Amino acid sequence: MRLGVYRDLLRIPRVGILFVAAFFSRIPMMALPLVFTLYVVEGLDRSYAEAGIIAACETIGAAVGSPWRGKLIDRFGVRRALIPSLVAVVLLYPLVPFVGFWGLVPVAFLAGVFLIPVQTIARLALGILAPIEQRRTAFAADSVVGEAAFIIGPAIGGVLVVQASPVIALLLVGACTVLAGLIFFAMNPPTRSATVEESGSPTAEIAPKRGWMTPTIGYLFALSAGTMFALMATDLGIIAALREIDAIAMVGVVYLGWGASSLLGGLVYGAQSRSIRPTYLLFAMGLLTIPIGLADSVLVLALASIPAGFLCAPSLAAATEWITHLVDERDRGVAMGWQGTAFTVGGASAAPLIGWSIDHFGAAGGFALGGGVAVVIALVALLGQRFGSRDVVRSLD
């Protein structure tokens, strides 16, 4: 393990400021689901089920909009692609206090559609700024940045709701979203190399034979969705397990250990000298998720969640790294957008299924289902890559 690779990465011009911008820009994105939920429950005095409808609308919007925004970046560059999002956010969020619950349905959907594509922009830029041999480190570091924002964002959103009000919190999240877009608009990070801009020649290390969408890319999208299944199982399972042992007050402590292990895992993975197959990482993550449900105390639960958490950021980073190797940079924006959709669909479909399993079989059932689905997806992808795309897989080893 070579931790000096991070120092070398940060020496690349514009990389350090890109990480800082990506971190602060992700915070309002991570706070939005919680603030929307609390606004519906506290501000509109509606039920959590109705809050779930609004959250689902925002999620569906994000899944629909992600590939479209990525395609805009491929075609027009960052600045022109951001204009629709900036205009939409400025118009939509001020409407929230006046539209009521049912008016909030289309507003939430459109807020998802026009969400600032921070992850797509950051990872496209890293794929250009970082040389091939440093991409693993770059994407691992970006996953760590995303994990840190995931930990901080909801906490800040909750504080805003408590200290101000749900309406003010939602408006502030909207204002910060606009600010995030303006930061990237001002930075205008590169999403294509100078070679492609001048010659239009392909840049994928392994050029696809029939466009950018190949079976191997499809497996990578499935692996991304499978990662969200395992994550959602741990996310919901921890809460259910703590309720079963009457220790819900310790949720922050367990979550802190889980999140910290993911941060450490991302740093360790990025310092490795070679890639690890995303299929292997997801398979191991799924297997390690299943037994967490056997924990019968807070200490055991906290310790049991660490190994699976350790593989979270590496799983996310590895899939993105392989996509950048396989997809020509002229199409990476839309490919990253579809990967974002895979994350969104995976999380959105996992939540009700794992919730059902917890309702019927307890916390252990939630961990078993989420981990089991991740294992199955990893096995299917591994077999498909082995027997359907062996030339591509061997070239990447």
Buried (B, 14 or more C-beta within 10 A) or exposed (E): EEEEBBEBBEEBEBBEEBBEBBBBBBBBBBBBBBBBBBBBBBBBEBEEEBBBBBBBBBBBBBBBBBBBBBBBBBEEBBEEBBEBBBEBBBEBBEEBBEEEBEEBBBBBBBBBBBBBBBBBBBBBBBBBBBEEEBBBBBBBBBBBBBBBBBBBBBBBBBEBBEEEBBBBBBBBBBBBBBBBBBBBBEBEBBBBBEEBEEEEEBBBEBEBEEEBBBEBBBBBBBBBBBBBBBBBBBBBBBBBBBBBBEBEEBBEBBBEBBBBBBBBBBBBBBBBEEBBBBBBBBBBBBBBBBBBBBBEEBEBBBBBBBBBBBBBBBBBBBBBBBBBBBBBBBBBBBBBBBBBBBBBBBBBBBBEBBBEBBEEBBBBBBBBBBBBBBBBBBBBBBEBBEEEBEEBBEEBE
